[in-house]
Amino acid sequence: MVQAHRVRSARHNVVQDPQKISHAGGASFVWSLAKIRIAALILFGAATPALVGFFISPTPIVQWLCLVWLLGIALLMHGLSRRASDDGIVLSVDQRGILDRRLMARRIEWQEIDAICPVDTDRSHTVDIRLRWPRTTLDQTCWLVRIGAHCQIGYGIPAVTFSMLLLDGDVSELLEAVAEYRPDLLHHVNRGHTTVG
């Protein structure tokens, strides 16, 4: 199944951007336009009550709250539009490790990963990982990502989470890509559900 996803991704890249094919080997995931459209529709639906409340409310405080609500939705819509216009690889898994451009500029190498937490592949849209050296691995990232190191060290919460929510693919495909290179990192619950080849 990983191979099939690679072929689909390569076909998508040939049509939209021929120079992206240079990512040979491994699996890569790009933004999913279909998922972004669904998220935009949900945001549009969330904006409707605020819009109605702004025009029919007699009190200024409610109008201000509705305006703040609409501003927040506008910022989220702007973020979705930027993702929709970005056709580059967002998340990739290869023989060297895992690279998620949303989290950090460099790849998390396999030897830096302690374990991949169990995932319910039917319900979950995220994959959590525990790092061997969370402070060192996340040292050069933005402060929001560095919080993960403190969460793992202080509270045992996995340091990094890879979200597949708006990406072309799902957690099963991500786990299959990991199983191709480092099946030993997968929790025993997820080892049996991956079919590499």
C-alpha positions in Angstrom: 0.0 0.0 0.0 2.9 2.4 0.6 4.1 1.7 -2.9 0.6 2.7 -4.3 0.7 5.9 -2.3 4.1 6.7 -3.7 2.8 6.2 -7.3 -0.2 8.4 -6.5 2.0 11.1 -5.0 4.4 11.0 -8.0 1.5 11.2 -10.4 0.2 14.2 -8.5 3.6 15.9 -8.6 4.1 15.2 -12.4 0.9 17.1 -13.1 1.5 20.0 -10.8 5.2 20.4 -10.4 7.8 18.2 -12.3 10.8 19.1 -10.1 9.2 17.6 -7.0 9.8 14.0 -8.4 13.4 14.2 -7.1 12.2 12.8 -3.8 13.0 9.2 -4.7 12.4 6.4 -2.2 10.3 6.7 0.9 6.8 8.1 1.2 5.8 11.7 1.0 2.6 13.5 1.9 1.3 16.8 0.5 -1.7 19.0 1.5 -5.0 17.5 0.5 -7.2 19.9 -1.4 -10.3 17.8 -0.7 -9.7 17.9 3.0 -8.9 21.6 2.9 -12.2 22.3 1.1 -14.1 20.4 3.8 -12.3 22.4 6.6 -13.2 25.6 4.8 -16.8 24.6 4.6 -16.8 23.9 8.3 -15.2 27.3 9.1 -17.8 29.0 6.9 -20.5 27.2 8.9 -18.9 28.4 12.1 -18.8 31.9 10.8 -22.6 32.1 10.1 -23.8 32.4 13.7 -21.3 35.1 14.4 -22.3 37.0 11.3 -26.0 36.8 12.2 -25.2 37.7 15.8 -23.3 40.8 14.7 -26.2 42.2 12.7 -29.1 41.3 14.9 -27.6 41.9 18.4 -28.7 45.1 20.1 -25.7 45.1 22.6 -22.3 46.3 21.6 -20.5 43.7 23.7 -22.1 40.8 21.7 -21.2 42.6 18.5 -17.6 42.9 19.6 -17.5 39.2 20.5 -19.0 38.3 17.1 -16.4 40.5 15.4 -13.5 38.8 17.3 -15.0 35.4 16.4 -15.1 36.4 12.7 -11.6 37.7 12.8 -10.4 34.4 14.2 -12.2 32.5 11.5 -10.7 34.8 8.8 -7.2 34.1 10.2 -7.9 30.3 10.0 -9.3 30.7 6.4 -6.1 32.6 5.4 -4.0 29.7 6.8 -6.1 27.2 4.8 -5.7 29.2 1.6 -1.9 29.3 2.1 -1.9 25.5 2.5 -4.1 25.0 -0.6 -1.6 27.0 -2.7 1.4 25.1 -1.4 2.1 22.0 -3.5 5.4 21.1 -1.8 6.0 18.0 0.3 4.8 18.5 3.9 5.7 15.2 5.5 8.2 12.6 4.3 9.5 9.3 5.5 12.7 7.7 4.1 15.8 5.7 5.1 17.2 8.7 7.0 14.1 9.5 9.1 11.0 11.6 9.2 10.8 15.2 8.0 7.7 17.3 8.9 8.1 20.9 7.4 5.4 22.1 9.8 7.5 21.3 12.8 11.1 21.8 11.9 13.5 22.4 9.1 15.6 19.3 9.6 14.6 15.6 9.6 14.2 13.7 12.8 16.6 10.8 12.3 15.7 7.3 13.2 18.2 7.0 16.0 16.6 10.1 17.7 13.2 8.3 17.9 12.7 6.2 21.0 9.3 4.8 20.0 6.1 5.5 18.1 3.1 5.4 20.3 0.1 3.0 19.6 -2.4 4.4 17.1 -6.0 3.6 16.5 -5.8 3.6 12.7 -9.6 3.7 12.3 -10.1 6.8 14.4 -6.9 8.7 14.9 -5.5 11.4 12.6 -2.2 11.9 14.5 0.9 9.8 15.2 2.8 10.6 18.5 6.5 9.8 18.9 8.7 9.7 21.9 12.3 11.0 21.4 15.4 9.7 22.9 16.9 13.1 23.5 13.9 15.5 23.3 15.8 18.7 24.3 18.6 18.1 21.8 16.3 17.1 18.9 13.9 20.0 19.4 16.6 22.5 20.4 16.6 24.5 17.1 12.8 24.6 16.6 10.3 27.3 17.5 9.2 27.6 21.1 5.8 26.0 20.4 7.5 22.8 19.2 10.1 22.9 22.0 7.3 22.7 24.5 7.1 19.0 23.4 10.5 18.3 25.0 9.4 19.7 28.3 6.1 17.7 28.1 8.0 14.4 27.5 10.6 15.0 30.2 8.2 16.3 32.8 5.0 14.4 32.2 5.7 11.5 29.9 3.6 13.0 27.1 5.1 12.2 23.6 7.3 15.0 22.4 6.2 15.3 18.8 2.9 14.7 17.0 2.5 14.3 13.3 -1.0 15.3 12.1 -2.4 13.7 9.0 -5.7 15.7 9.3 -5.2 17.9 6.2 -2.7 15.8 4.4 -3.2 13.5 1.4 -3.1 10.2 3.2 -3.9 8.7 6.6 -2.1 7.4 9.7 -2.1 3.8 8.2 0.0 5.0 5.3 2.3 6.9 7.6 2.8 3.8 9.8 3.4 1.6 6.7 6.1 4.0 5.6 7.7 3.8 9.0 7.4 0.0 9.0 9.3 -0.1 5.7 12.4 1.3 7.4 12.1 0.8 11.2 9.3 -1.6 12.2 11.0 -2.0 15.6 9.8 1.5 16.5 6.2 0.7 16.0 4.0 -0.4 19.0 3.1 -4.1 18.8 -0.5 -3.1 18.2 0.4 -1.4 15.0 3.0 -3.9 13.7 0.3 -6.4 12.5 -1.8 -3.7 10.7 0.9 -2.6 8.3 1.4 -4.3 5.0 4.6 -3.3 3.4 5.2 -4.0 -0.3 
